[in-house]
Amino acid sequence: MKQLLIVEDDRALSRGICMALESPDLHTAACFSLGDAAAELSRRTVDLLILDVNLPDGSGLEFLRSRRPALTMPVILLTANDLETDIVAGLELGADDYITKPFSLAVLRARVNTQLRRGTPPDRVEIDDLAFDFGRMEFFRGGAAVELSKTEQKLLRILVENRGIKLSREDLVDRIWTSGAQYVDENALSVTVKRLRDKLEEHPSQPRYIRTVYGIGYTWAVK
């Protein structure tokens, strides 16, 4: 199921967007300020972000400017200002699309579906001397093949598809052990992380990529 986060301080509009987009394949969540959005993004994985430009605690454009390197998901801006300069500024800051208010919910649904299709992560990912082909289940470090278990593959894919995002232990457990997660030993994730580091990191005790975020969980670090 895809996860959509809506950052819009107009609660009636936010509620309408959630109702229009919620489906068996898409779960929606709402925030009403940039502070709440930052906290939410640190706790959970998001596949698409809908971000209002004008919010009570700041500018959505500035939020996008400061966080775009870590926001690997598509971003759609909502704005009441249709000036060309503002639209260009948003796109240059890394927004994938924009919608000016007022807008049709049918149009919004179409734009969201387009971005979700574009945002589908590729099966092959290359990072420095690491190469991961999740479709073929082939993994390499420095050109040498690395054997990964199914669980290690799941963890790796979640981490690399959300590079720079802090993922909570609870979120990772739920997504890796999708059935019966409540019965998973609390050390299972730690053990899987250690094994993955041992196979991919040059210095597993001082990991370059798979970093611990103390009190939260883990992240795949970006330069």
ROMARLO-155702 format. One record per residue: x negated, y negated, z negated of N, C-alpha, C in turn; residue in three letters. Coordinates in steps of 0.2 Angstrom, whole numbers, padded with zeros to 4 digits, always signed. Layout:
# residues N
XYZXYZXYZAla ...
//
This chain:
# residues 223
-0004+0006+0000+0000+0000+0000-0004-0006+0000Met -0003-0011+0004-0006-0017+0005-0004-0022-0001Lys -0009-0026-0003-0008-0030-0009-0009-0038-0007Gln -0003-0042-0008-0003-0049-0005-0002-0053-0012Leu -0007-0058-0012-0006-0063-0017-0004-0070-0014Leu +0001-0073-0017+0004-0079-0015+0002-0084-0021Ile -0001-0090-0019-0003-0095-0023+0001-0101-0021Val +0006-0102-0024+0011-0108-0022+0015-0110-0029Glu +0014-0117-0030+0017-0119-0037+0025-0120-0036Asp +0027-0121-0030+0035-0121-0029+0038-0114-0031Asp +0040-0113-0037+0043-0107-0039+0048-0104-0035Arg +0053-0108-0032+0058-0106-0028+0055-0104-0021Ala +0051-0107-0019+0048-0105-0012+0044-0099-0013Leu +0040-0099-0019+0036-0093-0020+0040-0086-0020Ser +0046-0087-0024+0051-0082-0025+0053-0079-0018Arg +0055-0084-0014+0058-0083-0007+0053-0079-0003Gly +0046-0081-0003+0041-0078+0001+0040-0071-0002Ile +0040-0070-0008+0040-0063-0011+0045-0059-0009Cys +0051-0061-0009+0057-0057-0007+0057-0055+0001Met +0055-0060+0005+0054-0059+0012+0049-0054+0014Ala +0044-0054+0010+0038-0050+0012+0037-0043+0009Leu +0040-0043+0003+0040-0036-0001+0043-0030+0003Glu +0039-0025+0004+0042-0019+0007+0038-0013+0004Ser +0040-0007+0007+0037-0001+0004+0030-0001+0005Pro +0027-0004+0010+0020-0004+0012+0017-0011+0010Asp +0020-0015+0007+0017-0022+0005+0020-0024-0002Leu +0015-0024-0007+0017-0027-0013+0015-0034-0014His +0019-0038-0016+0018-0045-0017+0017-0047-0025Thr +0012-0052-0026+0011-0055-0033+0011-0062-0032Ala +0013-0066-0037+0013-0073-0036+0009-0077-0042Ala +0005-0082-0040+0002-0086-0045+0004-0093-0043Cys +0004-0098-0048+0006-0105-0048+0001-0110-0049Phe -0005-0108-0049-0011-0112-0050-0017-0109-0048Ser -0022-0113-0047-0029-0111-0044-0032-0106-0050Leu -0031-0109-0056-0034-0105-0062-0031-0098-0062Gly -0025-0097-0062-0022-0091-0062-0024-0087-0056Asp -0025-0090-0050-0027-0086-0044-0034-0083-0045Ala -0038-0087-0048-0045-0085-0049-0045-0079-0054Ala -0041-0079-0059-0041-0074-0064-0038-0068-0061Ala -0033-0069-0057-0030-0063-0053-0035-0060-0048Glu -0038-0064-0045-0043-0061-0040-0049-0057-0043Leu -0051-0059-0049-0056-0056-0053-0054-0049-0056Ser -0047-0048-0056-0044-0042-0059-0042-0037-0054Arg -0040-0039-0048-0037-0034-0044-0040-0035-0037Arg -0038-0030-0032-0040-0030-0025-0034-0033-0022Thr -0036-0038-0017-0030-0041-0013-0032-0040-0006Val -0027-0039-0002-0028-0038+0005-0027-0044+0010Asp -0023-0049+0007-0021-0055+0010-0020-0060+0005Leu -0022-0066+0006-0021-0072+0001-0017-0077+0005Leu -0011-0079+0002-0008-0085+0005-0009-0091+0000Ile -0012-0096+0002-0014-0101-0002-0012-0108+0000Leu -0008-0111-0005-0005-0118-0004-0011-0123-0005Asp -0011-0128-0001-0016-0133-0001-0016-0137-0007Val -0010-0139-0009-0009-0144-0014-0006-0140-0020Asn -0010-0140-0026-0008-0136-0032-0010-0141-0038Leu -0006-0139-0043-0007-0144-0049-0014-0145-0052Pro -0018-0140-0051-0024-0140-0054-0030-0141-0049Asp -0028-0143-0043-0033-0144-0038-0031-0143-0031Gly -0036-0143-0026-0035-0142-0019-0036-0135-0017Ser -0032-0132-0013-0033-0126-0011-0039-0126-0006Gly -0040-0131-0002-0046-0132+0002-0052-0131-0002Leu -0053-0135-0007-0059-0134-0011-0060-0127-0014Glu -0054-0124-0016-0055-0117-0019-0057-0113-0013Phe -0055-0114-0007-0057-0110-0002-0065-0111+0000Leu -0067-0117-0001-0073-0119+0001-0078-0116-0004Arg -0076-0116-0010-0081-0113-0015-0081-0106-0016Ser -0076-0102-0014-0075-0095-0015-0075-0091-0008Arg -0075-0094-0002-0075-0091+0004-0080-0085+0005Arg -0086-0086+0003-0091-0080+0004-0089-0074+0000Pro -0085-0075-0005-0083-0069-0009-0076-0066-0007Ala -0072-0070-0003-0065-0069-0002-0066-0065+0005Leu -0066-0058+0005-0067-0054+0011-0060-0053+0014Thr -0054-0055+0011-0048-0054+0014-0046-0060+0018Met -0041-0059+0023-0039-0064+0027-0035-0069+0022Pro -0036-0076+0024-0032-0081+0020-0028-0085+0025Val -0022-0086+0023-0017-0090+0026-0015-0096+0022Ile -0016-0102+0025-0015-0109+0021-0008-0111+0022Leu -0005-0113+0017+0002-0117+0017+0001-0124+0016Leu +0003-0128+0020+0002-0135+0020+0008-0139+0022Thr +0009-0145+0018+0015-0149+0020+0012-0154+0025Ala +0006-0154+0026+0003-0159+0031+0001-0156+0037Asn +0004-0158+0043+0002-0155+0049-0003-0160+0053Asp -0007-0164+0050-0012-0168+0053-0017-0163+0056Leu -0019-0165+0062-0024-0160+0065-0030-0160+0061Glu -0033-0165+0058-0039-0165+0055-0039-0161+0049Thr -0033-0160+0045-0032-0156+0039-0032-0149+0042Asp -0029-0147+0047-0028-0140+0050-0035-0138+0052Ile -0039-0142+0055-0046-0141+0058-0050-0140+0051Val -0050-0144+0046-0054-0143+0040-0053-0136+0037Ala -0046-0134+0037-0045-0128+0034-0048-0122+0038Gly -0047-0122+0044-0050-0117+0048-0057-0117+0048Leu -0061-0123+0048-0068-0123+0047-0070-0120+0041Glu -0066-0121+0035-0068-0118+0029-0067-0111+0028Leu -0064-0108+0033-0064-0100+0033-0057-0098+0033Gly -0052-0102+0033-0045-0100+0034-0044-0096+0040Ala -0040-0091+0040-0038-0087+0046-0032-0089+0050Asp -0028-0093+0046-0022-0095+0049-0019-0101+0045Asp -0014-0105+0047-0011-0110+0043-0004-0110+0045Tyr +0001-0112+0040+0008-0113+0042+0010-0119+0038Ile +0013-0124+0042+0015-0130+0039+0022-0129+0037Thr +0024-0133+0031+0031-0133+0028+0035-0138+0032Lys +0041-0137+0032+0045-0131+0031+0044-0126+0036Pro +0044-0119+0035+0043-0114+0040+0048-0109+0039Phe +0049-0105+0045+0053-0099+0045+0050-0093+0042Ser +0054-0090+0037+0051-0084+0034+0050-0078+0039Leu +0054-0078+0045+0052-0073+0050+0046-0075+0053Ala +0044-0081+0054+0037-0083+0057+0032-0081+0052Val +0033-0082+0046+0028-0080+0041+0027-0073+0041Leu +0032-0069+0041+0031-0062+0041+0027-0060+0047Arg +0028-0063+0053+0024-0061+0059+0017-0063+0058Ala +0016-0069+0055+0009-0071+0054+0005-0066+0049Arg +0009-0064+0044+0006-0060+0039+0004-0053+0042Val +0009-0050+0046+0008-0044+0049+0002-0044+0054Asn +0001-0050+0057-0005-0050+0062-0011-0050+0058Thr -0011-0054+0052-0018-0054+0048-0019-0048+0045Gln -0014-0044+0043-0015-0038+0040-0018-0033+0045Leu -0016-0033+0051-0019-0029+0056-0026-0030+0058Arg -0027-0037+0058-0034-0039+0059-0039-0038+0053Arg -0036-0038+0047-0040-0037+0041-0041-0030+0040Gly -0039-0025+0044-0040-0018+0043-0048-0017+0043Thr -0051-0015+0038-0058-0014+0038-0061-0009+0043Pro -0067-0010+0046-0069-0005+0051-0072+0001+0047Pro -0072+0006+0051-0074+0013+0048-0082+0012+0047Asp -0085+0008+0051-0093+0008+0050-0095+0002+0047Arg -0099+0002+0042-0102-0004+0039-0109-0003+0038Val -0113-0009+0040-0120-0009+0039-0122-0015+0035Glu -0126-0013+0030-0129-0018+0025-0136-0017+0024Ile -0140-0021+0026-0147-0020+0025-0149-0014+0028Asp -0153-0009+0025-0155-0003+0027-0150+0003+0026Asp -0144+0001+0024-0138+0005+0022-0133+0005+0028Leu -0131+0011+0030-0126+0012+0035-0121+0017+0033Ala -0114+0015+0033-0109+0020+0031-0104+0020+0037Phe -0103+0026+0039-0097+0028+0043-0092+0032+0040Asp -0087+0028+0038-0082+0032+0034-0077+0036+0038Phe -0077+0035+0044-0073+0039+0049-0076+0046+0050Gly -0082+0046+0051-0086+0052+0052-0089+0055+0045Arg -0088+0051+0040-0091+0053+0033-0098+0054+0034Met -0102+0050+0037-0109+0050+0038-0112+0044+0034Glu -0117+0045+0030-0120+0039+0026-0127+0040+0026Phe -0130+0034+0027-0138+0034+0028-0141+0028+0024Phe -0147+0029+0022-0151+0024+0018-0158+0025+0021Arg -0160+0019+0024-0166+0019+0027-0167+0024+0033Gly -0161+0026+0036-0161+0030+0042-0160+0038+0040Gly -0161+0039+0033-0160+0046+0031-0153+0047+0028Ala -0151+0053+0030-0144+0055+0028-0143+0056+0021Ala -0137+0053+0018-0136+0054+0011-0129+0058+0010Val -0129+0063+0006-0123+0067+0005-0119+0064-0001Glu -0113+0062+0001-0108+0059-0004-0102+0064-0005Leu -0100+0065-0012-0094+0068-0013-0088+0064-0011Ser -0082+0067-0011-0076+0063-0009-0075+0058-0014Lys -0076+0059-0020-0075+0054-0025-0080+0048-0024Thr -0086+0050-0023-0091+0044-0022-0090+0040-0015Glu -0087+0044-0010-0085+0040-0004-0079+0035-0005Gln -0074+0037-0009-0069+0033-0011-0071+0027-0015Lys -0076+0028-0020-0078+0022-0024-0082+0018-0019Leu -0087+0020-0015-0091+0016-0010-0087+0012-0006Leu -0081+0015-0003-0077+0011+0002-0074+0005-0002Arg -0071+0007-0007-0068+0001-0011-0073-0004-0013Ile -0079-0003-0015-0084-0008-0016-0086-0012-0010Leu -0087-0008-0005-0090-0012+0001-0085-0016+0005Val -0078-0014+0004-0073-0018+0007-0071-0024+0003Glu -0073-0024-0003-0072-0030-0008-0078-0033-0010Asn -0083-0033-0006-0090-0036-0008-0089-0043-0011Arg -0092-0044-0017-0092-0050-0020-0086-0051-0025Gly -0082-0046-0025-0076-0047-0029-0077-0042-0035Ile -0075-0045-0041-0075-0041-0047-0069-0036-0048Lys -0071-0030-0048-0065-0025-0048-0065-0022-0055Leu -0059-0022-0058-0059-0019-0065-0059-0011-0065Ser -0061-0009-0071-0062-0001-0071-0055+0002-0070Arg -0049-0001-0073-0043+0001-0072-0041+0002-0065Glu -0042-0004-0061-0040-0004-0054-0044+0002-0050Asp -0051+0002-0051-0055+0007-0048-0052+0015-0050Leu -0051+0016-0056-0048+0023-0058-0042+0024-0054Val -0037+0019-0054-0031+0020-0051-0031+0021-0043Asp -0036+0018-0040-0037+0019-0033-0041+0025-0031Arg -0046+0027-0035-0050+0033-0034-0046+0040-0035Ile -0043+0040-0041-0039+0046-0043-0032+0044-0043Trp -0029+0044-0036-0023+0041-0035-0017+0045-0038Thr -0019+0052-0040-0013+0056-0043-0016+0058-0050Ser -0012+0057-0055-0014+0060-0061-0020+0056-0064Gly -0020+0049-0063-0026+0045-0065-0026+0044-0073Ala -0020+0045-0076-0019+0045-0083-0023+0050-0087Gln -0024+0056-0083-0028+0061-0086-0035+0061-0085Tyr -0038+0056-0081-0045+0056-0079-0049+0054-0086Val -0054+0058-0087-0059+0056-0092-0062+0049-0092Asp -0062+0045-0097-0064+0038-0097-0071+0038-0094Glu -0075+0043-0095-0082+0043-0092-0083+0045-0085Asn -0077+0047-0082-0078+0049-0075-0080+0044-0070Ala -0078+0037-0071-0080+0032-0067-0087+0030-0068Leu -0089+0030-0074-0096+0028-0075-0101+0034-0072Ser -0099+0040-0073-0103+0045-0070-0103+0044-0062Val -0098+0043-0059-0098+0042-0052-0102+0036-0050Thr -0101+0031-0053-0105+0025-0052-0113+0026-0052Val -0115+0030-0057-0122+0032-0058-0124+0036-0053Lys -0120+0041-0051-0122+0045-0045-0123+0042-0039Arg -0119+0037-0037-0119+0033-0031-0125+0028-0031Leu -0127+0025-0037-0133+0021-0038-0139+0026-0036Arg -0139+0032-0039-0145+0036-0038-0146+0037-0031Asp -0141+0038-0027-0141+0040-0020-0143+0034-0015Lys -0140+0028-0017-0141+0022-0013-0145+0017-0015Leu -0147+0016-0021-0151+0010-0024-0158+0012-0024Glu -0163+0008-0022-0170+0009-0023-0172+0010-0030Glu -0169+0005-0034-0170+0006-0041-0164+0006-0045His -0161+0012-0046-0154+0013-0049-0153+0010-0056Pro -0159+0009-0060-0158+0006-0066-0158-0001-0066Ser -0160-0004-0060-0159-0011-0059-0156-0012-0052Gln -0149-0010-0052-0146-0010-0045-0146-0017-0041Pro -0147-0016-0035-0146-0022-0031-0139-0024-0028Arg -0136-0018-0027-0129-0019-0024-0123-0017-0029Tyr -0123-0011-0032-0118-0009-0037-0119-0012-0044Ile -0116-0018-0045-0118-0021-0051-0112-0020-0056Arg -0114-0020-0063-0109-0019-0068-0107-0026-0070Thr -0101-0027-0071-0098-0034-0073-0095-0032-0080Val -0099-0034-0085-0098-0032-0092-0091-0035-0094Tyr -0087-0030-0097-0081-0032-0100-0075-0032-0094Gly -0077-0030-0088-0072-0030-0083-0073-0023-0079Ile -0078-0023-0075-0079-0016-0071-0085-0017-0067Gly -0085-0017-0060-0090-0017-0056-0089-0021-0050Tyr -0094-0023-0046-0094-0026-0040-0100-0024-0035Thr -0099-0025-0029-0104-0024-0024-0107-0031-0023Trp -0113-0033-0025-0116-0039-0025-0117-0042-0018Ala -0116-0048-0017-0118-0051-0010-0123-0056-0012Val -0127-0057-0006-0133-0062-0007-0130-0069-0007Lys 
//
